Amino acid sequence: MKSTGIVRKVDELGRIVLPMELRRVLDIKIKDSLEITSEDDKIILKKYEPCCVFCSSKEELQSFKGRCVCKKCLDEICAK
């Protein structure tokens, strides 16, 4: 992991501001969703990319009962 040397404080609502340079490099735009995970003592932010809840495919996604499902899995569900 590469250090940027940038330090930010957490505000009273628990928010931090991601530096513009970092947002530019990682192509994070206003209203983009970020996935938040933790590993050991680290907080990991990753640009969220929806995928199929069954096979993790990111191709031909459709919404089914509020969940992302690819066309292949949806066809398989409907065939049963």
C-alpha positions, 0 to 999 in steps of 0.5 A: 500500500502506498502512503499519500502523506495526506492526513484528514480528521474525522468530523463530529458525524464520522465523515472524512473528505477524500482529497481531490487528487485521490478522487481524480486518480481513482476516478471517484465522482460525486454520487459514486458509491464506495464499498467499505470493508475492514481488514486487520486494523485497516479501513478499505474503500473501494469503488462499488461495482454491482454484480450478480448475487449468484455468480458475481458476473458484471455483465447484463445485470438486471434488478430482481426483487431489489437485487442485481442478477445477471441475465444468465442466472435470471433465465435459469431461475425463470426456467425452474 
